Amino acid sequence: LRYNSYFLGLSLCDVVAKGAMELLAPCLKANRVLTRLHLRKLTTSHLTLIGSALAENGKNALQEIDFSGTTLSEKATRSLALSMVVKEYGLRSFKASKCDLSAKSVGVFFREGF
């Protein structure tokens, strides 16, 4: 996935393998063709890692992000919001159903992200 131009989307759900997100993060830092990212039921540490990786990749092409079913802590929310600031192509869809977002977290997304 790091430099691959074949895959346009990535879906991961209930990732429990130790080190999986640590392997995915460098790929997300470099990949410029993924348009869809569906990451469901992940931990706060996973989301923080993903957010940091995406923030470092200013030229990513992500247009659709789905974190449904993942509890988004304020730390993860801030990391993800900062990664959305640098979108080159623009985010078209952000799904966060059943994420237990607090009012403060929603504010973070709109102040620092979208």
N, CA, C and O atoms as CSV, one atom per row, in Angstrom:
chain,resi,resn,atom,element,x,y,z
A,1,LEU,N,N,0.801,-1.215,0.000
A,1,LEU,CA,C,0.000,0.000,0.000
A,1,LEU,C,C,0.837,1.269,0.000
A,1,LEU,O,O,0.350,2.341,-0.360
A,2,ARG,N,N,2.079,1.149,0.399
A,2,ARG,CA,C,2.863,2.370,0.551
A,2,ARG,C,C,2.949,3.162,-0.754
A,2,ARG,O,O,2.670,4.361,-0.759
A,3,TYR,N,N,3.321,2.532,-1.832
A,3,TYR,CA,C,3.445,3.252,-3.102
A,3,TYR,C,C,2.542,2.663,-4.171
A,3,TYR,O,O,2.723,2.929,-5.359
A,4,ASN,N,N,1.585,1.876,-3.760
A,4,ASN,CA,C,0.713,1.173,-4.685
A,4,ASN,C,C,-0.295,2.118,-5.308
A,4,ASN,O,O,-0.855,2.965,-4.612
A,5,SER,N,N,-0.531,1.994,-6.578
A,5,SER,CA,C,-1.539,2.820,-7.241
A,5,SER,C,C,-2.708,1.977,-7.732
A,5,SER,O,O,-3.515,2.447,-8.534
A,6,TYR,N,N,-2.807,0.746,-7.263
A,6,TYR,CA,C,-3.878,-0.142,-7.701
A,6,TYR,C,C,-5.086,-0.077,-6.771
A,6,TYR,O,O,-6.219,0.029,-7.241
A,7,PHE,N,N,-4.862,-0.139,-5.466
A,7,PHE,CA,C,-5.962,-0.133,-4.509
A,7,PHE,C,C,-6.453,1.287,-4.262
A,7,PHE,O,O,-5.658,2.195,-4.021
A,8,LEU,N,N,-7.769,1.472,-4.322
A,8,LEU,CA,C,-8.363,2.780,-4.076
A,8,LEU,C,C,-9.028,2.867,-2.716
A,8,LEU,O,O,-9.368,3.959,-2.262
A,9,GLY,N,N,-9.220,1.728,-2.056
A,9,GLY,CA,C,-9.886,1.737,-0.766
A,9,GLY,C,C,-9.291,0.717,0.179
A,9,GLY,O,O,-8.684,-0.267,-0.242
A,10,LEU,N,N,-9.475,0.971,1.475
A,10,LEU,CA,C,-8.990,0.071,2.511
A,10,LEU,C,C,-10.047,-0.003,3.599
A,10,LEU,O,O,-10.498,1.026,4.102
A,11,SER,N,N,-10.446,-1.220,3.966
A,11,SER,CA,C,-11.422,-1.436,5.032
A,11,SER,C,C,-10.819,-2.364,6.081
A,11,SER,O,O,-10.359,-3.461,5.766
A,12,LEU,N,N,-10.828,-1.913,7.323
A,12,LEU,CA,C,-10.346,-2.714,8.443
A,12,LEU,C,C,-11.374,-2.627,9.559
A,12,LEU,O,O,-11.896,-1.551,9.853
A,13,CYS,N,N,-11.661,-3.764,10.178
A,13,CYS,CA,C,-12.638,-3.804,11.265
A,13,CYS,C,C,-12.130,-4.725,12.364
A,13,CYS,O,O,-11.635,-5.819,12.092
A,14,ASP,N,N,-12.256,-4.274,13.607
A,14,ASP,CA,C,-11.855,-5.084,14.763
A,14,ASP,C,C,-10.412,-5.579,14.664
A,14,ASP,O,O,-10.153,-6.765,14.864
A,15,VAL,N,N,-9.497,-4.706,14.365
A,15,VAL,CA,C,-8.099,-5.097,14.243
A,15,VAL,C,C,-7.534,-5.361,15.638
A,15,VAL,O,O,-7.500,-4.467,16.484
A,16,VAL,N,N,-7.097,-6.586,15.865
A,16,VAL,CA,C,-6.545,-6.949,17.166
A,16,VAL,C,C,-5.098,-7.434,17.071
A,16,VAL,O,O,-4.444,-7.626,18.096
A,17,ALA,N,N,-4.604,-7.629,15.881
A,17,ALA,CA,C,-3.230,-8.106,15.702
A,17,ALA,C,C,-2.244,-7.051,16.207
A,17,ALA,O,O,-2.276,-5.894,15.787
A,18,LYS,N,N,-1.386,-7.470,17.099
A,18,LYS,CA,C,-0.409,-6.549,17.668
A,18,LYS,C,C,0.526,-6.045,16.578
A,18,LYS,O,O,1.090,-6.834,15.820
A,19,GLY,N,N,0.686,-4.743,16.505
A,19,GLY,CA,C,1.596,-4.145,15.536
A,19,GLY,C,C,0.987,-3.868,14.174
A,19,GLY,O,O,1.673,-3.332,13.304
A,20,ALA,N,N,-0.269,-4.212,13.958
A,20,ALA,CA,C,-0.885,-4.015,12.640
A,20,ALA,C,C,-0.950,-2.537,12.262
A,20,ALA,O,O,-0.625,-2.173,11.132
A,21,MET,N,N,-1.361,-1.698,13.183
A,21,MET,CA,C,-1.469,-0.263,12.883
A,21,MET,C,C,-0.100,0.377,12.728
A,21,MET,O,O,0.059,1.332,11.968
A,22,GLU,N,N,0.890,-0.144,13.446
A,22,GLU,CA,C,2.251,0.367,13.297
A,22,GLU,C,C,2.793,0.073,11.897
A,22,GLU,O,O,3.627,0.819,11.384
A,23,LEU,N,N,2.322,-1.007,11.282
A,23,LEU,CA,C,2.707,-1.328,9.907
A,23,LEU,C,C,1.910,-0.520,8.891
A,23,LEU,O,O,2.420,-0.182,7.822
A,24,LEU,N,N,0.655,-0.210,9.225
A,24,LEU,CA,C,-0.206,0.537,8.314
A,24,LEU,C,C,0.165,2.020,8.268
A,24,LEU,O,O,0.082,2.644,7.211
A,25,ALA,N,N,0.568,2.582,9.391
A,25,ALA,CA,C,0.846,4.019,9.465
A,25,ALA,C,C,1.852,4.513,8.420
A,25,ALA,O,O,1.572,5.513,7.759
A,26,PRO,N,N,3.003,3.868,8.239
A,26,PRO,CA,C,3.939,4.345,7.208
A,26,PRO,C,C,3.337,4.297,5.797
A,26,PRO,O,O,3.663,5.124,4.946
A,27,CYS,N,N,2.472,3.338,5.567
A,27,CYS,CA,C,1.813,3.255,4.257
A,27,CYS,C,C,0.900,4.454,4.040
A,27,CYS,O,O,0.856,5.022,2.949
A,28,LEU,N,N,0.175,4.833,5.083
A,28,LEU,CA,C,-0.729,5.979,4.965
A,28,LEU,C,C,0.029,7.297,4.867
A,28,LEU,O,O,-0.497,8.276,4.338
A,29,LYS,N,N,1.259,7.331,5.373
A,29,LYS,CA,C,2.086,8.533,5.247
A,29,LYS,C,C,2.485,8.776,3.801
A,29,LYS,O,O,2.643,9.924,3.385
A,30,ALA,N,N,2.651,7.698,3.025
A,30,ALA,CA,C,3.190,7.814,1.669
A,30,ALA,C,C,2.152,7.655,0.558
A,30,ALA,O,O,2.336,8.203,-0.529
A,31,ASN,N,N,1.073,6.924,0.805
A,31,ASN,CA,C,0.115,6.609,-0.249
A,31,ASN,C,C,-0.633,7.856,-0.716
A,31,ASN,O,O,-1.112,8.642,0.101
A,32,ARG,N,N,-0.728,8.031,-2.027
A,32,ARG,CA,C,-1.388,9.209,-2.594
A,32,ARG,C,C,-2.582,8.849,-3.476
A,32,ARG,O,O,-3.108,9.711,-4.178
A,33,VAL,N,N,-3.019,7.577,-3.450
A,33,VAL,CA,C,-4.123,7.182,-4.315
A,33,VAL,C,C,-5.354,6.635,-3.581
A,33,VAL,O,O,-6.430,6.560,-4.174
A,34,LEU,N,N,-5.221,6.256,-2.318
A,34,LEU,CA,C,-6.390,5.763,-1.586
A,34,LEU,C,C,-7.440,6.862,-1.498
A,34,LEU,O,O,-7.144,7.983,-1.083
A,35,THR,N,N,-8.658,6.537,-1.888
A,35,THR,CA,C,-9.744,7.509,-1.792
A,35,THR,C,C,-10.738,7.144,-0.695
A,35,THR,O,O,-11.481,8.003,-0.222
A,36,ARG,N,N,-10.757,5.875,-0.288
A,36,ARG,CA,C,-11.711,5.422,0.743
A,36,ARG,C,C,-10.953,4.728,1.878
A,36,ARG,O,O,-10.115,3.857,1.644
A,37,LEU,N,N,-11.265,5.132,3.099
A,37,LEU,CA,C,-10.654,4.532,4.279
A,37,LEU,C,C,-11.765,4.230,5.276
A,37,LEU,O,O,-12.373,5.143,5.834
A,38,HIS,N,N,-12.028,2.945,5.496
A,38,HIS,CA,C,-13.051,2.501,6.431
A,38,HIS,C,C,-12.350,1.766,7.564
A,38,HIS,O,O,-11.867,0.648,7.380
A,39,LEU,N,N,-12.293,2.385,8.722
A,39,LEU,CA,C,-11.632,1.811,9.886
A,39,LEU,C,C,-12.650,1.766,11.018
A,39,LEU,O,O,-12.997,2.800,11.589
A,40,ARG,N,N,-13.121,0.588,11.336
A,40,ARG,CA,C,-14.184,0.450,12.321
A,40,ARG,C,C,-13.726,-0.304,13.559
A,40,ARG,O,O,-12.937,-1.247,13.486
A,41,LYS,N,N,-14.241,0.136,14.687
A,41,LYS,CA,C,-14.015,-0.506,15.985
A,41,LYS,C,C,-12.529,-0.601,16.316
A,41,LYS,O,O,-12.023,-1.675,16.643
A,42,LEU,N,N,-11.846,0.520,16.229
A,42,LEU,CA,C,-10.424,0.576,16.559
A,42,LEU,C,C,-10.232,1.238,17.920
A,42,LEU,O,O,-11.158,1.852,18.449
A,43,THR,N,N,-9.045,1.116,18.482
A,43,THR,CA,C,-8.746,1.714,19.776
A,43,THR,C,C,-8.285,3.161,19.593
A,43,THR,O,O,-7.960,3.587,18.485
A,44,THR,N,N,-8.264,3.900,20.688
A,44,THR,CA,C,-7.810,5.294,20.657
A,44,THR,C,C,-6.371,5.388,20.172
A,44,THR,O,O,-6.042,6.282,19.392
A,45,SER,N,N,-5.516,4.486,20.618
A,45,SER,CA,C,-4.113,4.529,20.187
A,45,SER,C,C,-3.994,4.277,18.679
A,45,SER,O,O,-3.161,4.883,18.005
A,46,HIS,N,N,-4.835,3.379,18.158
A,46,HIS,CA,C,-4.835,3.144,16.707
A,46,HIS,C,C,-5.231,4.409,15.961
A,46,HIS,O,O,-4.586,4.788,14.984
A,47,LEU,N,N,-6.292,5.059,16.421
A,47,LEU,CA,C,-6.784,6.249,15.732
A,47,LEU,C,C,-5.794,7.401,15.803
A,47,LEU,O,O,-5.648,8.155,14.842
A,48,THR,N,N,-5.123,7.539,16.922
A,48,THR,CA,C,-4.113,8.590,17.063
A,48,THR,C,C,-2.967,8.348,16.085
A,48,THR,O,O,-2.464,9.286,15.467
A,49,LEU,N,N,-2.566,7.113,15.951
A,49,LEU,CA,C,-1.501,6.738,15.020
A,49,LEU,C,C,-1.922,7.007,13.570
A,49,LEU,O,O,-1.145,7.544,12.780
A,50,ILE,N,N,-3.147,6.631,13.234
A,50,ILE,CA,C,-3.674,6.854,11.877
A,50,ILE,C,C,-3.772,8.351,11.583
A,50,ILE,O,O,-3.385,8.805,10.506
A,51,GLY,N,N,-4.290,9.111,12.546
A,51,GLY,CA,C,-4.409,10.566,12.364
A,51,GLY,C,C,-3.072,11.223,12.132
A,51,GLY,O,O,-2.943,12.083,11.261
A,52,SER,N,N,-2.071,10.828,12.903
A,52,SER,CA,C,-0.719,11.385,12.739
A,52,SER,C,C,-0.137,11.037,11.372
A,52,SER,O,O,0.492,11.874,10.725
A,53,ALA,N,N,-0.349,9.808,10.944
A,53,ALA,CA,C,0.168,9.376,9.637
A,53,ALA,C,C,-0.487,10.167,8.508
A,53,ALA,O,O,0.191,10.610,7.581
A,54,LEU,N,N,-1.794,10.343,8.585
A,54,LEU,CA,C,-2.498,11.085,7.537
A,54,LEU,C,C,-2.101,12.565,7.538
A,54,LEU,O,O,-2.025,13.189,6.480
A,55,ALA,N,N,-1.853,13.116,8.710
A,55,ALA,CA,C,-1.448,14.526,8.804
A,55,ALA,C,C,-0.105,14.762,8.130
A,55,ALA,O,O,0.138,15.831,7.570
A,56,GLU,N,N,0.767,13.758,8.186
A,56,GLU,CA,C,2.081,13.882,7.561
A,56,GLU,C,C,2.028,13.696,6.045
A,56,GLU,O,O,2.994,14.006,5.347
A,57,ASN,N,N,0.912,13.197,5.540
A,57,ASN,CA,C,0.759,12.970,4.102
A,57,ASN,C,C,-0.162,14.047,3.535
A,57,ASN,O,O,-1.365,13.832,3.383
A,58,GLY,N,N,0.397,15.172,3.233
A,58,GLY,CA,C,-0.393,16.304,2.735
A,58,GLY,C,C,-0.995,16.094,1.368
A,58,GLY,O,O,-1.921,16.814,0.994
A,59,LYS,N,N,-0.507,15.137,0.610
A,59,LYS,CA,C,-1.007,14.935,-0.750
A,59,LYS,C,C,-1.874,13.703,-0.876
A,59,LYS,O,O,-2.017,13.158,-1.970
A,60,ASN,N,N,-2.466,13.244,0.240
A,60,ASN,CA,C,-3.314,12.060,0.122
A,60,ASN,C,C,-4.605,12.420,-0.597
A,60,ASN,O,O,-5.011,13.583,-0.613
A,61,ALA,N,N,-5.242,11.434,-1.183
A,61,ALA,CA,C,-6.434,11.646,-2.008
A,61,ALA,C,C,-7.719,11.214,-1.304
A,61,ALA,O,O,-8.752,11.060,-1.957
A,62,LEU,N,N,-7.678,11.016,0.007
A,62,LEU,CA,C,-8.849,10.515,0.716
A,62,LEU,C,C,-10.061,11.425,0.534
A,62,LEU,O,O,-9.996,12.637,0.742
A,63,GLN,N,N,-11.148,10.809,0.145
A,63,GLN,CA,C,-12.400,11.529,-0.034
A,63,GLN,C,C,-13.495,10.981,0.865
A,63,GLN,O,O,-14.498,11.654,1.103
A,64,GLU,N,N,-13.312,9.762,1.367
A,64,GLU,CA,C,-14.318,9.131,2.209
A,64,GLU,C,C,-13.638,8.438,3.389
A,64,GLU,O,O,-12.781,7.573,3.211
A,65,ILE,N,N,-14.038,8.838,4.595
A,65,ILE,CA,C,-13.507,8.228,5.809
A,65,ILE,C,C,-14.681,7.745,6.648
A,65,ILE,O,O,-15.654,8.472,6.848
A,66,ASP,N,N,-14.582,6.518,7.135
A,66,ASP,CA,C,-15.653,5.927,7.940
A,66,ASP,C,C,-15.052,5.342,9.217
A,66,ASP,O,O,-14.282,4.383,9.170
A,67,PHE,N,N,-15.411,5.927,10.349
A,67,PHE,CA,C,-14.969,5.441,11.655
A,67,PHE,C,C,-16.150,4.910,12.456
A,67,PHE,O,O,-16.076,4.852,13.684
A,68,SER,N,N,-17.211,4.529,11.811
A,68,SER,CA,C,-18.425,4.068,12.485
A,68,SER,C,C,-18.121,2.947,13.470
A,68,SER,O,O,-17.352,2.030,13.182
A,69,GLY,N,N,-18.747,3.048,14.639
A,69,GLY,CA,C,-18.581,2.013,15.643
A,69,GLY,C,C,-17.314,2.123,16.466
A,69,GLY,O,O,-17.049,1.273,17.316
A,70,THR,N,N,-16.528,3.163,16.223
A,70,THR,CA,C,-15.287,3.375,16.955
A,70,THR,C,C,-15.498,4.511,17.952
A,70,THR,O,O,-15.939,5.595,17.570
A,71,THR,N,N,-15.192,4.277,19.203
A,71,THR,CA,C,-15.318,5.340,20.196
A,71,THR,C,C,-14.184,6.330,19.983
A,71,THR,O,O,-13.009,5.983,20.104
A,72,LEU,N,N,-14.548,7.559,19.667
A,72,LEU,CA,C,-13.556,8.590,19.385
A,72,LEU,C,C,-13.318,9.432,20.634
A,72,LEU,O,O,-14.170,10.233,21.018
A,73,SER,N,N,-12.168,9.252,21.265
A,73,SER,CA,C,-11.795,10.057,22.421
A,73,SER,C,C,-11.400,11.452,21.942
A,73,SER,O,O,-11.244,11.686,20.744
A,74,GLU,N,N,-11.243,12.370,22.884
A,74,GLU,CA,C,-10.846,13.724,22.495
A,74,GLU,C,C,-9.447,13.742,21.893
A,74,GLU,O,O,-9.178,14.512,20.971
A,75,LYS,N,N,-8.556,12.903,22.406
A,75,LYS,CA,C,-7.197,12.826,21.862
A,75,LYS,C,C,-7.225,12.316,20.423
A,75,LYS,O,O,-6.559,12.878,19.554
A,76,ALA,N,N,-7.982,11.267,20.170
A,76,ALA,CA,C,-8.091,10.714,18.810
A,76,ALA,C,C,-8.778,11.714,17.888
A,76,ALA,O,O,-8.385,11.869,16.732
A,77,THR,N,N,-9.800,12.390,18.396
A,77,THR,CA,C,-10.532,13.383,17.601
A,77,THR,C,C,-9.602,14.493,17.150
A,77,THR,O,O,-9.624,14.891,15.986
A,78,ARG,N,N,-8.782,14.996,18.067
A,78,ARG,CA,C,-7.848,16.077,17.722
A,78,ARG,C,C,-6.846,15.613,16.666
A,78,ARG,O,O,-6.560,16.350,15.723
A,79,SER,N,N,-6.319,14.415,16.813
A,79,SER,CA,C,-5.359,13.870,15.853
A,79,SER,C,C,-5.991,13.719,14.473
A,79,SER,O,O,-5.383,14.066,13.460
A,80,LEU,N,N,-7.207,13.203,14.442
A,80,LEU,CA,C,-7.905,13.028,13.164
A,80,LEU,C,C,-8.283,14.369,12.540
A,80,LEU,O,O,-8.180,14.541,11.325
A,81,ALA,N,N,-8.714,15.309,13.360
A,81,ALA,CA,C,-9.096,16.623,12.842
A,81,ALA,C,C,-7.903,17.315,12.188
A,81,ALA,O,O,-8.036,17.915,11.121
A,82,LEU,N,N,-6.750,17.233,12.824
A,82,LEU,CA,C,-5.551,17.860,12.258
A,82,LEU,C,C,-5.145,17.198,10.946
A,82,LEU,O,O,-4.561,17.848,10.080
A,83,SER,N,N,-5.449,15.915,10.793
A,83,SER,CA,C,-5.103,15.239,9.539
A,83,SER,C,C,-6.025,15.654,8.407
A,83,SER,O,O,-5.650,15.557,7.239
A,84,MET,N,N,-7.221,16.114,8.734
A,84,MET,CA,C,-8.178,16.503,7.700
A,84,MET,C,C,-7.913,17.895,7.152
A,84,MET,O,O,-8.419,18.245,6.087
A,85,VAL,N,N,-7.131,18.688,7.860
A,85,VAL,CA,C,-6.822,20.042,7.425
A,85,VAL,C,C,-6.033,20.038,6.125
A,85,VAL,O,O,-6.168,20.959,5.320
A,86,VAL,N,N,-5.215,19.021,5.906
A,86,VAL,CA,C,-4.279,19.029,4.793
A,86,VAL,C,C,-4.801,18.296,3.551
A,86,VAL,O,O,-4.000,17.875,2.715
A,87,LYS,N,N,-6.080,18.137,3.414
A,87,LYS,CA,C,-6.629,17.426,2.255
A,87,LYS,C,C,-6.428,18.231,0.966
A,87,LYS,O,O,-6.773,19.411,0.893
A,88,GLU,N,N,-5.874,17.580,-0.025
A,88,GLU,CA,C,-5.682,18.229,-1.318
A,88,GLU,C,C,-6.947,18.136,-2.163
A,88,GLU,O,O,-7.320,19.102,-2.830
A,89,TYR,N,N,-7.607,16.983,-2.140
A,89,TYR,CA,C,-8.769,16.765,-2.990
A,89,TYR,C,C,-10.085,17.074,-2.299
A,89,TYR,O,O,-11.117,17.181,-2.961
A,90,GLY,N,N,-10.067,17.215,-1.001
A,90,GLY,CA,C,-11.275,17.525,-0.259
A,90,GLY,C,C,-12.015,16.291,0.207
A,90,GLY,O,O,-12.195,15.334,-0.546
A,91,LEU,N,N,-12.432,16.324,1.433
A,91,LEU,CA,C,-13.163,15.226,2.030
A,91,LEU,C,C,-14.634,15.350,1.644
A,91,LEU,O,O,-15.255,16.386,1.881
A,92,ARG,N,N,-15.183,14.308,1.058
A,92,ARG,CA,C,-16.586,14.321,0.634
A,92,ARG,C,C,-17.509,13.644,1.630
A,92,ARG,O,O,-18.680,14.009,1.742
A,93,SER,N,N,-16.992,12.659,2.355
A,93,SER,CA,C,-17.827,11.897,3.266
A,93,SER,C,C,-17.051,11.541,4.525
A,93,SER,O,O,-15.956,10.983,4.456
A,94,PHE,N,N,-17.627,11.868,5.669
A,94,PHE,CA,C,-17.032,11.511,6.959
A,94,PHE,C,C,-18.135,10.869,7.785
A,94,PHE,O,O,-19.097,11.533,8.172
A,95,LYS,N,N,-17.994,9.576,8.055
A,95,LYS,CA,C,-19.013,8.840,8.792
A,95,LYS,C,C,-18.493,8.513,10.183
A,95,LYS,O,O,-17.398,7.976,10.348
A,96,ALA,N,N,-19.301,8.850,11.175
A,96,ALA,CA,C,-18.907,8.612,12.561
A,96,ALA,C,C,-20.117,8.191,13.389
A,96,ALA,O,O,-20.302,8.661,14.512
A,97,SER,N,N,-20.926,7.319,12.840
A,97,SER,CA,C,-22.092,6.867,13.595
A,97,SER,C,C,-21.656,5.931,14.711
A,97,SER,O,O,-20.713,5.156,14.556
A,98,LYS,N,N,-22.349,6.011,15.825
A,98,LYS,CA,C,-22.069,5.180,17.011
A,98,LYS,C,C,-20.633,5.355,17.495
A,98,LYS,O,O,-19.976,4.386,17.876
A,99,CYS,N,N,-20.151,6.603,17.478
A,99,CYS,CA,C,-18.784,6.891,17.910
A,99,CYS,C,C,-18.728,7.561,19.277
A,99,CYS,O,O,-17.642,7.881,19.762
A,100,ASP,N,N,-19.864,7.775,19.896
A,100,ASP,CA,C,-19.919,8.417,21.211
A,100,ASP,C,C,-19.172,9.750,21.230
A,100,ASP,O,O,-18.429,10.037,22.168
A,101,LEU,N,N,-19.371,10.559,20.196
A,101,LEU,CA,C,-18.716,11.860,20.141
A,101,LEU,C,C,-19.333,12.814,21.151
A,101,LEU,O,O,-20.555,12.933,21.238
A,102,SER,N,N,-18.487,13.490,21.911
A,102,SER,CA,C,-18.969,14.514,22.832
A,102,SER,C,C,-19.155,15.814,22.048
A,102,SER,O,O,-18.667,15.946,20.926
A,103,ALA,N,N,-19.856,16.760,22.642
A,103,ALA,CA,C,-20.053,18.060,21.997
A,103,ALA,C,C,-18.700,18.742,21.771
A,103,ALA,O,O,-18.498,19.417,20.762
A,104,LYS,N,N,-17.790,18.560,22.709
A,104,LYS,CA,C,-16.450,19.145,22.574
A,104,LYS,C,C,-15.709,18.546,21.384
A,104,LYS,O,O,-15.030,19.263,20.650
A,105,SER,N,N,-15.836,17.237,21.192
A,105,SER,CA,C,-15.168,16.567,20.074
A,105,SER,C,C,-15.723,17.032,18.729
A,105,SER,O,O,-14.968,17.227,17.776
A,106,VAL,N,N,-17.027,17.207,18.654
A,106,VAL,CA,C,-17.640,17.713,17.420
A,106,VAL,C,C,-17.100,19.118,17.123
A,106,VAL,O,O,-16.812,19.447,15.972
A,107,GLY,N,N,-16.967,19.934,18.161
A,107,GLY,CA,C,-16.411,21.270,18.002
A,107,GLY,C,C,-14.987,21.229,17.490
A,107,GLY,O,O,-14.603,22.046,16.654
A,108,VAL,N,N,-14.203,20.288,17.981
A,108,VAL,CA,C,-12.814,20.139,17.522
A,108,VAL,C,C,-12.779,19.841,16.034
A,108,VAL,O,O,-11.973,20.422,15.307
A,109,PHE,N,N,-13.640,18.945,15.570
A,109,PHE,CA,C,-13.668,18.610,14.144
A,109,PHE,C,C,-13.961,19.848,13.296
A,109,PHE,O,O,-13.328,20.058,12.261
A,110,PHE,N,N,-14.916,20.663,13.731
A,110,PHE,CA,C,-15.292,21.808,12.917
A,110,PHE,C,C,-14.333,22.986,13.049
A,110,PHE,O,O,-14.174,23.753,12.099
A,111,ARG,N,N,-13.693,23.145,14.200
A,111,ARG,CA,C,-12.724,24.231,14.364
A,111,ARG,C,C,-11.377,23.897,13.734
A,111,ARG,O,O,-10.759,24.751,13.099
A,112,GLU,N,N,-10.923,22.665,13.906
A,112,GLU,CA,C,-9.560,22.317,13.499
A,112,GLU,C,C,-9.490,21.419,12.268
A,112,GLU,O,O,-8.422,21.270,11.674
A,113,GLY,N,N,-10.591,20.833,11.887
A,113,GLY,CA,C,-10.567,19.873,10.789
A,113,GLY,C,C,-11.228,20.380,9.534
A,113,GLY,O,O,-10.573,20.876,8.618
A,114,PHE,N,N,-12.542,20.248,9.509
A,114,PHE,CA,C,-13.278,20.576,8.292
A,114,PHE,C,C,-13.072,22.011,7.974
A,114,PHE,O,O,-13.605,22.506,6.981
